[in-house]
């Protein structure tokens, strides 16, 4: 759970709530994208051809 690092740093007073919420949103978006790639059986080559990966 990557979000726990952000929450921990928030509780220590090292980052503000806005950053925690943004981190949560970005992590959830990344996890959703990973799940979509697996469910749709998207290959690295397909992502490259779609312009989503470089190289």
N, C-alpha and C positions, 0 to 999 in steps of 0.2 A: 504494500500500500504506500505508494509514493507520496500521497497527500499528507501522510502522517509527519513527514519531515517539515512540510510547510506549517502544519498545525503546531508542531512542537516549537518551531522558531517564533511563531506568533505568540504562543503562551510565554515564551522567554522574553518577549518584547523586542525581538530582533527585526520583525517585519510587521506591517500593518494588515488589517483585515481585508482591505482591497486586494492586496497581493495574494493573500490566502485564497480568496474567492476566485481570482483570475487563474491561479495555479490549479485549483480544483476544476475549473471549466476546461482549461487546456488539457489536463490529464484525462478527463472524461472524453473529450473529443478524440484524443489520440487512441484511447482504448476502444472507442466505438469504431474508429477507422480500421484498427487492427482486426476487430471482429468481423467487419464487413469484408475485408480482404480474404479472410479465411472462409467465410460463408459463401462468397461468390467465386472462390477458387481463382483469384486474380494472381497472375505470375509477376515476377520482377520485370520480365520482358514486356508484358502488357502495360505495367505502370510506366516503364521507360517510353514506350510508344505513345502513351497518353500524355507525356510531358510531366509526369508526376515524380519521376526519378531522373537524375542526371547520369550521363555516361553511356 
